[in-house]
Amino acid sequence: MPYVNFRVTKEGVTAEQKLELIKGATELLQRVLNKNPATTFVIIDEVETDNWGIGYDNVTTLRANAAAAKAKAKANAS
């Protein structure tokens, strides 16, 4: 009974994309390990960017800093 858990940031992953992940993981386990799709569980957890950290910051802060740096670079280039 395989169990696959995807964790992604909650940023507009569509129902179609989620279904593609579920199908793809199930097909992979069936093809490589000969696992029964009827007993393969795929869970997709969506995590708020405030709750996902990289280094010393959360993703919300990192993305805001990146956007500010990009805007500053664009302003300096003008």
Phi, psi and omega in degrees: 000087180293148178227122179242133180234116174262137173236123181228157175287147184279087184218054173080029173293126185278163176299324179294319178294319178297317179298322178296321176297315180298311180297316182296316179294318180296315179297319179299314180294325178292315184290315187276318185249003181057038180275148181284121179302331181292342180240021177260125182253130177235123180244136176242114177260128176257125185248132175300144182296336175293337184258011181237113183254147173225122184066234183260359185234164173270166184297325178303311180293316180300318181290322178296318178296320179295319179295320179295318179295321179294318179295321179295316179297321180293319179294320179291332180282342183280000000 
